[in-house]
Amino acid sequence: MLSQKTIDIIHAITPAVASQADKITCKFYQRMFSGNPEVKAFFNQAHQQSGQQPAALAGAVCAYFQHIDNLAVLKPAIELIAHKHCSLGVQAEHYPIVGKHLVDAIKEVMGDAVTDEVLTAVVEAYGLLAQVCIDREKGIYDDQTNAAGGWTGRREFLVDRKVPESDIITSFYLKPADGGLIPDFLPGQYITVHVDHPTTPASPRNYSLSDAPNGEHFRISVKREPSPNAHAPVGLISNHLHDRVVEGDTIAIGPPCGEFTIDTKTWGDRPVVFIAGGIGVTPLLSMAKALTALPNVPPIVFIQAARNSAVHAFRDEIEALTKNSSGDVTVHFLYDQPLAEDVSAGRCHASGLIDSACISNLAPFPEAEFFFCGPKPFMVHIQSLLDGMSVDRGRTHCEFFGPKQAI
């Protein structure tokens, strides 16, 4: 536990830290990558270049300082961070490296405001947070190790099949190269693909598992992201997977991780509304397929937004949810830029953007749990609609592809 003196000091400096948070985190990454370049392997450089990672860290630092005397508020954030760390293989010995460079960055940016007393408080506060994360990560690693077919670190998987799902999305069916078992996972979780790309070595990427647990394979479905040039990290790995990885190749992956999940063993009969935008359909499809395989299927509404039929992935699988289930399952496709023949050919149920009328007409039950995923503007829009419909935030669940951001 922290001393009251430390808590008081952290509260006192929080406004100053918040005003300089972006500068502090940028300095932190510069210092760390320069002083300990070995840790770059744990970071998606596309998120560094875009500024997403520094911004997310700035938000996390401010939240921690603000709630330094009530860490229970931060439990969901700590759970997310712990799973991200375990997906990448972060170990306890990495925390002192992070702590050193973070403290040095705070000192550099805030200057004389960081007295010896303040420095001692910041070090103590970081030490507590580090230990909380280390303890939780040990629990996740233990669960991964003890699971049937489980592992930690990297494991080689064979690309058994490579299946185009749309003009821009391709699925990869992965089986263990050693012929061994694969662990069960919670629908919604992701695996980490480690690609040693010629221009960006040791490039980790998290991809949601897009199929229900089946004991035979993992499936990831990758959207080809446009890249500004051949050496830019944005889109680098997705294009490599699409263009260079073929059936029969092996790739190294980390074990399933992630807290954006549905546990089908304990879900019961609670109604569920899935709202998917673009590639955000992948974790939601895994959840929906797992729920519809239950003996007693809860009421499900699956709303999928896409640009048009050319980029609409998993149409047949989502439609099959209504055919292969004994439960009350409703599917609705919405195109915001339909092709000329999309509406007349019945390829979508409606055109335009999802609105509150669409949601309330399809999902009339007020007790539903809402799971949504997609690009940030899409999720901001959906959260705003649900707020306007007075849906309690305790019943809304969302997933970001990348560092967690506020919506």
C-alpha positions in Angstrom: 0.0 0.0 0.0 1.1 3.6 -0.6 1.7 6.0 2.2 -0.8 8.8 2.6 2.1 11.2 1.9 2.7 9.6 -1.4 -1.0 9.7 -2.3 -1.2 13.4 -1.4 1.9 14.2 -3.5 0.6 12.3 -6.5 -2.8 14.1 -6.3 -1.0 17.4 -6.1 1.1 16.9 -9.2 -1.6 15.2 -11.3 -2.8 18.5 -13.0 0.8 19.4 -14.0 1.5 15.8 -15.3 -1.8 15.8 -17.2 -1.0 19.1 -18.9 2.4 17.6 -20.1 1.3 14.0 -20.5 1.7 13.8 -24.3 5.2 15.3 -24.1 6.2 13.0 -21.3 5.1 9.9 -23.1 6.8 10.9 -26.3 10.1 11.5 -24.4 9.6 8.2 -22.6 9.5 6.2 -25.8 12.4 8.1 -27.3 14.5 7.4 -24.2 13.5 3.8 -23.8 14.0 2.8 -27.5 17.4 4.6 -27.4 18.6 3.2 -24.1 17.0 -0.3 -24.3 16.4 -1.0 -28.0 15.7 -4.6 -27.2 12.2 -3.7 -26.0 11.2 -2.4 -29.4 10.2 -5.9 -30.3 7.2 -5.6 -27.9 5.8 -2.6 -29.7 3.7 -2.2 -32.9 5.7 0.5 -34.7 2.6 1.5 -36.7 1.0 2.6 -33.4 4.1 4.5 -32.5 4.2 6.3 -35.8 0.5 7.2 -35.7 0.8 8.5 -32.1 -1.8 6.0 -30.8 0.5 4.3 -28.4 1.9 7.5 -26.8 -1.6 8.9 -26.5 -2.9 5.7 -24.9 0.0 5.7 -22.4 -0.6 9.4 -21.6 -4.2 8.6 -20.8 -3.2 5.6 -18.7 -0.7 7.6 -16.6 -3.2 10.3 -16.0 -5.9 7.8 -15.0 -3.5 6.1 -12.6 -2.4 9.3 -10.9 -6.1 10.5 -10.7 -7.2 7.2 -9.0 -4.1 6.5 -7.0 -6.1 6.0 -3.9 -8.8 3.8 -5.5 -7.2 1.3 -7.8 -10.4 -0.8 -8.0 -11.6 1.8 -10.6 -8.7 0.8 -12.8 -9.3 -2.9 -12.7 -10.7 -3.1 -16.2 -7.8 -1.1 -17.6 -5.2 -3.2 -15.7 -6.9 -6.4 -17.1 -6.6 -5.1 -20.6 -3.0 -4.1 -20.2 -2.1 -7.4 -18.5 -3.5 -9.4 -21.4 -1.7 -7.2 -24.0 1.5 -7.7 -22.1 1.1 -11.5 -21.9 0.2 -11.6 -25.6 3.7 -10.1 -26.3 5.7 -12.0 -23.7 6.4 -9.1 -21.4 8.1 -10.3 -18.2 8.7 -8.9 -14.7 12.2 -7.9 -15.5 11.0 -5.4 -18.1 9.2 -3.2 -15.6 12.3 -1.6 -14.1 13.3 -0.6 -17.6 10.0 1.1 -18.2 10.0 2.7 -14.7 13.5 4.2 -15.2 12.7 5.8 -18.5 9.3 7.0 -17.4 10.7 8.7 -14.3 13.5 10.2 -16.4 11.0 11.5 -18.9 8.9 13.1 -16.2 12.0 14.8 -14.7 13.1 16.0 -18.2 9.8 17.5 -19.1 8.7 18.9 -15.7 12.1 20.2 -14.6 12.4 21.8 -11.2 8.9 20.8 -10.3 10.2 17.3 -9.7 11.8 17.7 -6.3 13.4 14.8 -4.4 10.1 14.3 -2.5 8.1 14.2 -5.7 10.5 11.8 -7.3 10.3 9.4 -4.4 6.5 9.5 -4.6 6.5 8.8 -8.3 8.9 5.9 -7.9 6.8 4.5 -5.1 3.5 4.9 -7.1 5.0 3.2 -10.2 6.4 0.4 -8.1 2.9 -0.4 -6.8 1.3 -0.4 -10.3 4.1 -2.5 -11.6 3.6 -5.1 -8.9 -0.2 -5.2 -9.5 0.5 -5.8 -13.3 3.2 -8.4 -12.6 0.9 -10.4 -10.3 -2.0 -10.4 -12.7 0.3 -11.3 -15.6 1.7 -14.2 -13.7 -1.9 -15.5 -13.2 -2.5 -15.3 -17.0 0.8 -17.0 -17.8 0.0 -19.8 -15.3 -3.4 -20.3 -16.9 -1.9 -20.4 -20.4 0.8 -22.9 -19.3 -1.7 -25.2 -17.5 -4.3 -25.3 -20.3 -4.5 -28.4 -22.4 -2.5 -27.6 -25.5 -1.4 -24.3 -23.9 1.9 -22.5 -24.1 3.6 -19.1 -23.4 5.8 -17.2 -25.7 5.9 -18.1 -29.4 4.8 -21.4 -31.1 5.0 -22.3 -34.8 1.7 -22.8 -36.6 1.2 -24.1 -40.1 -1.0 -22.1 -42.5 -3.4 -24.9 -43.4 -5.7 -22.8 -45.5 -5.9 -19.3 -46.9 -9.4 -18.2 -47.8 -10.5 -14.8 -49.4 -13.5 -13.5 -47.6 -13.9 -10.2 -49.6 -11.9 -7.9 -51.8 -9.9 -6.8 -48.8 -10.2 -9.5 -46.1 -8.5 -13.0 -46.1 -8.8 -15.7 -43.5 -5.9 -17.8 -42.4 -6.6 -21.3 -40.8 -3.7 -22.2 -38.5 -2.7 -25.5 -37.1 0.2 -26.4 -34.7 3.3 -27.3 -36.7 4.2 -29.8 -34.0 0.9 -31.6 -34.5 -0.1 -31.0 -30.9 -3.2 -29.8 -29.2 -4.4 -26.2 -29.3 -6.0 -24.7 -26.2 -9.6 -23.6 -25.8 -10.2 -19.9 -25.7 -12.9 -17.4 -24.9 -14.8 -16.1 -27.9 -13.6 -12.6 -28.6 -9.9 -13.2 -27.7 -7.0 -12.6 -30.1 -3.6 -14.2 -30.9 -0.4 -12.3 -31.6 1.3 -12.9 -34.9 5.1 -12.4 -34.9 6.5 -11.5 -38.4 10.2 -10.9 -39.0 9.6 -8.5 -41.8 12.7 -7.5 -43.8 12.1 -3.7 -43.2 10.6 -4.0 -39.7 12.0 -7.0 -37.8 10.0 -8.7 -35.0 6.7 -6.9 -35.8 3.9 -8.2 -33.5 0.3 -7.8 -34.5 -2.8 -8.8 -32.6 -5.6 -10.5 -34.7 -8.9 -11.5 -33.3 -9.9 -15.2 -33.6 -12.8 -15.1 -36.0 -14.1 -18.6 -35.5 -15.6 -20.3 -32.4 -13.3 -22.6 -30.4 -13.2 -26.0 -32.1 -10.0 -27.8 -30.9 -8.8 -28.1 -34.5 -7.6 -24.8 -35.7 -7.3 -21.1 -35.0 -8.7 -18.7 -37.6 -7.7 -15.1 -38.1 -9.1 -12.8 -40.7 -6.9 -10.0 -41.8 -7.9 -6.8 -43.6 -5.4 -5.5 -46.1 -4.6 -2.1 -44.8 -3.3 0.5 -47.3 0.3 1.6 -46.7 1.6 5.0 -47.7 4.8 3.5 -49.0 6.8 0.2 -49.0 8.7 1.0 -45.8 5.9 2.5 -43.7 4.8 0.3 -40.8 1.1 1.1 -41.4 -0.3 -1.8 -43.4 3.1 -3.5 -43.6 2.2 -6.7 -41.9 -1.3 -7.1 -43.3 0.0 -6.7 -46.9 2.8 -9.2 -46.1 0.3 -11.7 -44.9 -1.9 -11.2 -47.9 0.9 -11.2 -50.5 3.7 -13.3 -49.1 2.3 -15.9 -46.7 0.9 -19.0 -48.5 -0.6 -22.3 -47.5 2.1 -24.5 -46.1 4.1 -21.7 -44.6 4.7 -21.5 -40.8 4.2 -18.4 -38.7 5.0 -17.8 -35.0 2.1 -16.9 -32.8 1.4 -16.2 -29.1 -1.4 -17.8 -27.1 -5.0 -16.5 -27.0 -5.3 -13.4 -24.9 -7.8 -10.6 -24.3 -10.6 -9.5 -22.0 -13.2 -8.6 -24.6 -15.0 -11.9 -24.3 -18.1 -13.9 -23.8 -18.0 -17.0 -21.5 -20.6 -19.3 -23.0 -20.4 -21.5 -19.9 -21.9 -18.8 -17.7 -23.8 -16.6 -20.2 -27.2 -18.1 -19.6 -30.3 -16.6 -21.4 -29.3 -12.9 -21.5 -30.1 -11.4 -24.9 -27.2 -10.2 -26.9 -26.9 -7.5 -29.6 -23.8 -7.6 -31.8 -23.0 -4.5 -33.9 -20.1 -4.9 -36.3 -18.4 -2.3 -38.5 -15.8 -3.4 -41.1 -13.1 -5.8 -39.8 -14.6 -5.4 -36.3 -16.9 -8.3 -37.2 -14.2 -10.8 -36.4 -14.4 -11.1 -32.6 -18.2 -10.7 -32.7 -18.5 -13.5 -35.2 -16.5 -15.8 -32.9 -18.9 -14.9 -30.0 -22.0 -15.3 -32.0 -21.0 -18.7 -33.4 -20.1 -20.0 -29.9 -23.5 -18.8 -28.5 -25.5 -20.3 -31.3 -23.8 -23.7 -30.7 -25.3 -23.9 -27.2 -28.2 -26.2 -26.4 -30.1 -23.2 -25.2 -29.4 -20.2 -27.4 -30.1 -16.8 -25.9 -31.9 -14.2 -28.1 -29.3 -12.7 -30.5 -29.4 -9.8 -32.9 -26.4 -9.4 -35.3 -26.1 -6.1 -37.1 -23.3 -5.8 -39.6 -22.4 -2.5 -41.3 -20.2 -2.6 -44.4 -19.5 -0.3 -47.3 -21.0 -2.6 -49.9 -21.1 -6.2 -51.2 -17.5 -6.0 -52.6 -16.0 -5.7 -49.1 -18.7 -7.5 -47.1 -17.1 -10.4 -45.4 -18.6 -13.5 -43.8 -22.1 -12.9 -45.2 -22.8 -16.7 -45.6 -21.5 -17.5 -42.1 -23.6 -14.8 -40.5 -26.7 -15.8 -42.4 -26.1 -19.4 -41.2 -26.4 -18.2 -37.6 -30.2 -18.1 -38.2 -30.3 -21.4 -40.0 -28.1 -23.5 -37.8 -29.6 -22.4 -34.5 -32.7 -23.4 -32.6 -32.8 -20.0 -30.9 -34.2 -16.6 -31.8 -31.5 -15.1 -34.0 -31.9 -12.0 -36.2 -29.4 -10.9 -38.8 -29.3 -7.4 -40.4 -26.9 -6.1 -43.1 -26.5 -2.4 -43.7 -24.5 -0.8 -46.5 -23.5 2.9 -46.3 -22.1 3.0 -49.9 -24.1 0.3 -51.7 -23.2 -0.6 -55.3 -25.8 0.0 -57.9 -27.3 -3.5 -57.7 -26.8 -4.2 -54.0 -30.2 -3.0 -52.8 -32.2 -4.3 -55.8 -30.5 -7.7 -55.5 -31.3 -8.0 -51.8 -27.6 -8.1 -50.8 -28.4 -5.8 -47.8 -31.5 -5.2 -45.7 -31.0 -1.4 -45.8 -28.7 1.4 -46.8 -27.3 4.2 -44.8 -25.8 4.4 -41.3 -27.0 2.6 -38.2 -29.3 4.7 -36.2 -31.2 4.3 -32.9 -34.4 3.3 -34.8 -32.5 0.5 -36.5 -31.2 -0.8 -33.1 -34.5 -0.4 -31.2 -36.6 -2.0 -34.0 -34.3 -5.0 -34.2 -33.5 -5.4 -30.5 -36.7 -4.5 -28.6 -35.5 -6.1 -25.3 -34.3 -3.5 -22.8 -32.1 -6.0 -20.8 -29.7 -6.9 -23.7 -26.0 -6.8 -23.5 -24.4 -4.8 -26.4 -21.1 -5.8 -28.0 -19.7 -3.6 -30.7 -16.5 -3.3 -32.6 -15.1 -1.4 -35.6 -13.2 1.7 -36.6 -13.1 4.4 -33.9 -15.6 6.8 -35.6 -18.0 3.8 -35.9 -17.7 3.0 -32.3 -18.1 6.6 -31.2 -21.3 6.7 -33.2 -22.6 3.4 -31.7 -21.8 4.4 -28.1 -23.5 7.8 -28.7 -26.6 6.0 -30.0 -26.7 3.6 -27.0 -26.2 6.5 -24.6 -29.1 8.3 -26.3 -31.2 5.2 -25.8 -30.4 5.2 -22.1 -28.6 1.9 -22.3 -26.5 1.6 -19.1 -22.8 1.6 -19.9 -22.5 -1.6 -17.8 -24.3 -3.4 -20.6 -22.1 -2.0 -23.4 -18.8 -3.7 -24.4 -16.5 -2.6 -27.1 -13.1 -3.6 -28.5 -10.4 -1.4 -30.1 -8.0 -2.8 -32.7 -4.9 -1.1 -31.2 -4.2 0.8 -28.0 -7.3 1.5 -26.0 -8.8 4.9 -26.7 -11.7 6.8 -25.1 -15.0 6.9 -26.9 
